[in-house]
Amino acid sequence: MIISVAFFCLGQDSLYLGQDRREPTNADEAAAQKAKAEAEIDSKYQVWVRTLTPAHPAWERILQSELGDFYLPIHKRQKVAGRSNAW
């Protein structure tokens, strides 16, 4: 039992490799971390869009104009992660 808990804990640490694990201490730091993460996702998304066939970027532009502030970031995260979604 103790060994399995130790392996579970070790596995959780590997999820955070390469990421800043420090918690923000105020709203300004939280907003800065969120903005940095969104900027990274957006740049990766733009690279992904450039790799598409000619017809596909037109659909992505429609999605960008119609999905709004809630669904568009979700769509971008999924596409950057290589996952398919309903859009």
N, C-alpha and C positions, 0 to 999 in steps of 0.2 A: 504494500500500500504506500509506504513512504517513498519507495523508489519511483512508483508511477507518478506521484505528486511532484517529485523532483524533475522528472522528464517533462511533465506538463509545464512547469515553470520555465524550464530551459527553452521549450518550444515557444512560449509567449515572448521571450526576449528576442527571438529571431524575427518576430513580426515587426519590430521597431528598428531594425538595423538601418542606418542611414537616415533616420528621422530624428528631429529634435524632440526628445521626450520630456523636456522641461515644461511644466504647466505655466500658463500665463498668470501673472499676479494681479493684473488689473484689466479693465476693458480695453485700454489702448493696446496692450500687448496681445490680447486675444484677437483684436481687430487686425493687428499687423500680421500675426501668424495666419489668420484666415486669408488675408489679402495675398500673402506670399504663396500659400497653397493654391489659391485660385489662379494666380498668375502662372504658376508652374503647369497646372492642368490646362490652362488656356493655350500656352505655348506648345505643349504636346499635342493638343487638339488641332491647332493650326497646321502643325507638321503632318498630322494624320490626314487632314482635309486635302493637303497638297498631293497626297499619294493616290487620291481617288480618280476614277475614270471621269471623263468630261461631263457626263450627265449627272453624276452623283453630287458634285459641289452645289448645283442648283437646288437640289433637295435639302442639302444642309443649310443653305442660305434661308430657305423657307422655314426650316425648323428654328433657326436662330431668331427669326423675326416673330415667330408664333408661339414658341414654347414658354417664353416669359422668364422671370427671375427665379422661379422655383424649379421648373422642370429642365431648363436649359443646362444648369450646372450638373444636374444628375445625368443628363444625356452625355455631356462632355466627359464626365468621369467614367461612364460606362464604355464609351468609345475608346478612350485612351487606354482603358484596361483590356480592350479587345473583346468586350462582351457585346452581344447583340441585344437590342431592346425593341420595344413595340414601335418605335419611330423609325 
